[in-house]
Structure formats: structure tokens, C-alpha cells
Amino acid sequence: MKKIVLLSPAHPLRGGIAAFTERFAQELQSTGYEVVIYSFSLQYPGFLFPGKTQFSNDPPPPGLSIRTCVNSVNPLNWLKIGLELRRLRPDVIVPRYWLPFMGPCLGSILRIAKGNGHTKVVAIADNVLPHEHRPGDRAFTRFFIRACDAFIVMSKSVLDDLRIFTQKPCTVIPHPIYDNYGEKSARAAALDALGLPAANKYLLFFGFIRDYKGLDLLLDAMADERLRQMGVKLIVAGEYYGNQEKYEAQIRQLGIENQLVMRTDYIPNEQVRHFFGAADLVVQPYRTATQSGISQMAYHFKSRWS
């Protein structure tokens, strides 16, 4: 039996990457692999984390082995985890790479683990170059990439970014459709669960609110008098990961408070289906994009999206 280690966020950390990793681990196990997830005890220092909390109140996924042990900023921890993985001798380590900040941590652990002469590294890269650029991005990314043997990316744009750094083997596999949020709620049941009147039509902006996702563009569009006359309201469902005051000031300036349904706390897994069930259209006005888990949720729930 092949042994695979997923080096990635997982429960009790929250978000799309954690959900993806847990579902991926379940699928690998169902096909006969032995899987252990090495997740983060410290993913981001508090001052770098833009949200309210990094942790979920959802119950842990059943049947998974999750070790919450990786500290993203402690080199002694990197040495410890690297040596542990070297001794464990997995056939493959699959690290998840989404942010250059993680490059030094992941790259160091992988170099140490591969010292056993047996383990191969196949990375899943959500992004190679981030949506929001910071000093050191390219150096940290290069350090990580050099520790890997091969890559999986989910869009051609990420492959193009990867080719700036390396010609190592890479496969493009489109982002899978999420199927771990249950069945879509019927519209009436969804509106009842969310406390929304049935007389309106609803657009849905779903997910963490970050500047590159273009919520400000959508708010500008909501000021169009034609939408007001059509009884269209916008549901904003997700936690602020950017400048909350900026968006709130824009809403006041546009005078669109009555056209918005603001649910800007983290959305628990069991509530996701209600938001997609209530929506007539899922809107993603992103300024830049590689791939999107939100699109895959919309496909799963058979939502219309734009």
C-alpha cells in the first residue's frame, strides 16, 4: 500500500483549501492509499491574518488522520517535522502551495524529508504568483519550487506562472467540483433558513472578501436604478479579508443599504447550501483569477453564475 502525506491546511483550520484537502484525502483512501494530513498548528501569525479567526467550529471530517503540528514561522519546527517525515518514508508528499509566505516553511520541510532518498514531492499549486504582491514573493516561491519533483496546477495561467521558474513536470487538472456541502436547498426552504422574503431576486457574492475579487465593482453595479426597480438584492456572504471600512463607506456613498443582505461572518459548512439555494445568480466580478472553488460550488449546486 502506498503511503501519501498531504502537507496542507485541514480541520480545524477553515477555508476552501482545507475543505479541498480533506475531500482529496477521503478520495485517496477510498482507492486504497494510506493517507496522513500534516496540517498547521500555526498557519499565519495573528498580525498577518486579515480575518476574525483561522479556525472552524465545524465538526472534524470522519475517518481522516490529521496531525496539527506544522508551525509556519518556526525553523526548529520545520527541522522537527522534516526529520519526522524523513523517518516516516512516505512514497509521496503532496504539499499545497497558495502563498509565497509559506515557501520557506514548506521548502525547508520538504528538503529535509527527501533526505531519505525515497520520498517524492508532487505539489498542488493554487497560485505560483499571488493575487496581491509583496516583497520576497519570487524568492520564497523559487525556494519552494526547487524542493519539488513535479506539480499539479488547476489552470493554464498558473502553469504559465510556474514556467517562469521551472520546466519540471506539471499536469493541468481543472479544479474539482465540491460535493461535500450537501444537496442544494429548495429556494423556499433556503429563503426561510436565511430569513429572506421570496418577493425579491437575489444575486450572490460568496467567499472571503478580498480586494482582487472585485466586490467594489459589484457594489457600483447595484446602484443602477434598473436593478432597484427589478427588486434585485445582493447577498454578500463571507468574511472581510480586506478593508471593511472601505466597503462600508462605498455602500453609504452609493445609498444601496436596502439592496444588500450582508452576512459577513464566516459561513459554516452546513449553511452553504442555503445561500446557493436562495441565489438566482452567483456573481464573481474578480479583477484577477486563476481558478475558483466558488465556481465549483456553483456547478455542484447547479446555480447560474456570471
Buried (B, 14 or more C-beta within 10 A) or exposed (E): EEBBBBBBBBBBBBBBBBBBBBBBBBEBBEEEBBBBBBBBEBBBEEEEEBBEEBEBEBEEBEEBBBBBBBBBBBEEBBEBBBBBBBEBEBBBBBBBBBBBBBBBBBBBBBBBBBEBEEBEBBBBBBBBBBBEEEEEBBEBBBBBBBBBBBBBBBBEBBBEBBEEBBEBEBEBEEBBEBEBBBEBBEBEBBBBBBEBEEEBEBBBBBBBBBBEBBBBEBBBBBBEEEBBEEEBBBBBBBBBBBEEEEBBEBBEEBEBEEBBBEBBEBBEBEBBBBBBBBBBBBBBBBEEBBBBBBBBBBBBBEBEBE
